[in-house]
């Protein structure tokens, strides 16, 4: 049984089920991969890169036994490393295997150029934790245990520091213009609100800036993707390498990419690109929403969507004019967010898609 959670980009590119999904656009495959990506949001960027490689190769890639693929990859790598002509077995390949070898070679070249096949994306030295903190006199906390530890900060904020992680900050942390923390690893921050002294976390290539909220950052140097997940409030995130003058000069303003509850921001180190997604299991963002009734009887669809969007803090995009005749009768009180969407869309013959952490409703209208 395959466990796609353990796949890297090279594994996806060579997997026959993944190749079939990319090339044949089968509805059953589409449904499977949409559900799988929803359950594994941290794999979005990796899957997107693997798709790009396959699409650049072409749509007629043959399926060949894994043993043959491994042999051909080994031969091609030897040829590349020795800067020599491929050995005899490659020259005698069948037409299909010649195509496969060319495809593998193309994928390897693309990967080498963009660092896509590397298991570890090297952090630019100037943004690495050790480089940033080396010349500063900082207070450092390191978690060498297997359990999460809680660290109180001088301003009243708290940090839940994960195993094999470290943070550091200035000794006069709470009296500076900005409350700056440097992170290597993973930590959950519960920040005391103080708009006059914004709280910033420098986590390798990115900066997360808040005025007062709670959020989690995973940014180990070995990771290829940095993750920022928001629990409450708003978090502004930007790349240190692409920080604008506005982001740097106005620390008490939230610029960059704004991340809100039930959203996660992914940053691909190799390409210096962000992607915002919804969490696998969004939760209601207030106790009022949790305790209120979500039973509807012949209710206008705009009311239902507005309630759902407000309760979860998720933007739901739909054509109000097209759906103005639609009504819903359903009890959604004990259902998960996505199941609620499924029930609503099924009742009105519509579909939905999650795009850039928004839900987009696709419908032909109601009669």
N, C-alpha and C positions, 0 to 999 in steps of 0.2 A: 504493500500500500504506500503510495507516494505521500510524502509530507511536504507540500509546497512551501511551508513556513521556513524550511531549512534550505531552500533553493537560493542560489545567487543568480546573477544575470546570465552567466554562462550556462547554468543548469536550465533556466527557462528557455534560452535560445535553442538548446538541443533537445528539449522535451517534445515528444510527438503530440501530446494532448494540447500543450500550449501552442505549438505550431499550427495545429488544426484550428484552434480558436481564432488565431490572428488571421489566417489565410481564408478560412471557409465561412466565417461569420454565421455559424450555426446557432439557432435560437437557444437550444439546450445548453450549448457551450457558453453563450452570452449570459444566460441566467446563472450558470454555475460560477463563472468568474466574477460577475457582479456581486453575488452573495459572498464569495470568498474574499474579495477586496474589501467589502464592507466589514468583514470580521477581522481582516488583517490590514488596517489602514496604513501601517508603517511600511507596507510593501508597494504602495502606489507608485512611487518614483522608480523603483527597481523594475516593476512590470512595464511601466511606460518606456523605459530605456530598452528593455528586451524586445518590446513590440517595434520600437523604432528601428532596431537592428534588423529584425526579420523583414519588415516592410521595405527597408533599403536593399535587401538582398533580392527580394522578389517573391512571388506567390506560388511558385511551383517547386518548392523545396521537397525532395523526396524523403520518405521515412526509411531509415536504415537501422539495422540492429545496433544497439549501444556499443557492443564490442568492436564493431567495424568503425563506428564513429570515434571511439577512443584511440584506435590504431591510427586512423587518419589524422587526428589532432596531433598525436605524438610525432608522426612523420612530418607534418607541416611545421610544427614548432622546431624540430631538428633542422629543417631546411632554413627556417628564418634565423635561428641562432648561429648556424654555421655559415650564413650568407653564401650558400652553395645551391646548386641545382637540386631539385627534389630527387630522391633515390628512385631506382627502377620501379618498385611496386606502384608508386604514384603515377608514373607515366603509363602504366598498363591498366589503369582503372577503366571500368565501364563508363559509359556516358553519364549515368546517374551519379556514380561515385566521383567522377571528375567534377560534376556540378556541385556535389556536396563539399568536396575539398575546396573548390573556389569559394563556396559560401562560407565555409569555416574560416578560410584565409581572410575573406572580407570582414567577417565579424571580429576576428582577432586584430586586424589592422585598426578597425574602428574603435575597438576596446582599448588598444594601446594608446591611440591618439587622445581619447577622452578619459582614460583611467577607469573605464567602466568595469573591467574584469578584475580589478584589484580588490582583494578582500578588505583592505584598509585604505581609506582615503587620507593621504598625508595632510595634516593641518599646517597651513602656512605658518612659518616660525613666528612671525611678528604678532600673530593672534593667539598662539598657544598659551595655555595657562602658565607654564613655567617661564616663558619669555616675558609675559606681561607683569608677573609678580616678582621677577628676579631682582630688580633694582629698587623695590619698595620695602619699607619697614611695615609689615602687615601682621595682623593677628591671624593665625591659620588654625583651622580645625580639620582633622583628617579622621575618616572612619575606616579603620582597618578590621572591624568586626564583620560578622555575617548579618547583623541586624541593623535596621535603621535607627539612627540616634537623633534626638531633638536638641537643637542648639538655639538658645535665646540670644538675640542680638541686642545691642545697647539701646536701640530705639523702641523696643517692645515687640518687634517682629520676631517670628520664629522660623527656623529652618529644620526640616526633617531630612537629614542627610543620609543617602543610601550607602550601602556597602561599597568599599573601594572608591570612595568619592572624597573630595576636599573642597573647602571654601576658605576664602581669606578676605579681610577688610581692614581699613585703616583704624588705628586706635581711637581717633576722634571721629569715628564713623557718623555718629548722630548729630554732629555740629557742622558738618560740611554742607555745601550747596546741594550736592547730590549724595545719596546714600548708596555707595558703590560696593558691590560684592563680586568676587571673582570665583567662578565655579569650574571644576573639572570633575565630571561624573554626572550624578543624578541627584536632584533635591526638590523637595516641595516647599514653596515659600508661602507663608501667611504674613502678608505685609500690613503693618499698621499705617493707616491713612495719614498722609502729611503732604498735601499738594505743594507746600513751599519747599519741600526737600524730597524730590522724586527719588524713587528706589530703582536702581539699575543693576542688572545681573549681566556680567560679561562672561559668556560661555563659549570660549574658543572663537569661532568666526562670527557669532551673533551677539546682539545686545537686546535684552528684554527690559523694557522700561514701564513702570507702573507708578500710580499715585497712591494706591492702596487697594490690594486685592489678594487673591490666592491662586497659585498656579504651579505647575510642575515643569522642570526642564531636564531633559536627558541629553548630555553632551560629553560622552566619553571620547577621548582622542582617537580611539580605535574605530569608533562608529563612522559609517559613511553618511548617515543622516542624523541631524539634530532635531529633537522633538520638543515642542512647547505646547502644553495642554493647560487650558484655563478652567478653573473651578468656579470662581466668582469674579465679577468686575470685568475690566478690560485690560489687555496687555498689548503694548506696542512693541513690535519686533522689527529690527532692521539688521542688515549685514554690516559688520565693521568695515569690510573692504569697500562697501558702496554707500557708506553713510553720507547723507547730504548735509550741507551747511545748516539747513533748517533743523534737522534732527539733532545735530551736535550743539547748535547755538541756543536752542530753546528746550532745555531739559524738562521744564514744567509743562510742556505740551506733548500730547500723544500723536506722533507722526508714524511713519513707517507703515507696516501692515498691522491692522488692529485685529486681535483675536479675542473672542468672547466665549462664554460658557458653552459647553458641548462642541467646541471646535478644537482642532489640533493643527498646528502649523509645522510643516516638515521643511527642512532646509537641506538640500543635496549639496554636500561640500564640493564634489568634483565639478559641478556646473554652476555653483553659487546661485541656485534658484530656489524659490519658495513655492510650496503648494499647501493650500488650506483645505482641510477635509473635515467632515463631521465624525464624531465618535461613533463607535460600534453600537453603544447603548446610551443614547442621550437621556438625561434625567431632567425632571422639572426643576426650574431654577428658583422657585420660591415655595414656602410652606403654604401660602394661600392657594397656589395652583395645585399642590399635592392634595389638599383637603377638599377642594371644590368638586362638585358633580360635573361629570362630562357625559351626561345622558342627554341625547338630542332626539326630538320628535319633530319630523318634518321641518328641520331647521335649515335656513338659507346657508348655502355652502360658504359664502364669504365670512359668515359668523364663525363657522366651524374652523376654517383655515386660520382666521384671525386669532381665535382662542388657542389653537395648537401652536401657532408661531410665537405668540406671547408667552405661553406657559413654558416653552422650551428655549426661548430666546433664539429661535431659528427662523430665518427669512424664508417664507413660502411664496413663490412667484407663480401667479396664475392670471388668466385673462378674465377679469371680473365681468366684463360685458358679455363674453361668450358663455360664462357659467352662471349668469344671473337667474336663470330658471331652475338651477339645480338645487335640490334639497336632500337632506340626509336624516335618516332615523336610525340611531345606533347608540349603544351604551359603551363608551370608550374608557370608562373609569379605570379599569384594571388591566389595560393593554399597554404594551411597550410603544414607543414612539413610532417605529417603523410598522408595527402591526396596525396601529391606528391609521397610518397612511394607506396601508394595504386595504383595510376595510372600507375606508372612505372612497378610494379610487375604484374599488370593485363595485361599490354601490352605484357609482355614476359612470361606469364604463370608461375610466380614465387610467392613465399611467403617470408615474413620477420618475424623475431622475435627479440624482444629487450632483450638482455642478458647483465647484468652488465654494463648498460648504453651504450651499443654498439648495432648497428643494424646488424643483421646477415641475409644475403640473402640466401634463400633455393631455388635451381632451378636444373632442370635436363638438362639445356642447351638449346640453340636455334639452329634451323636448317637453 
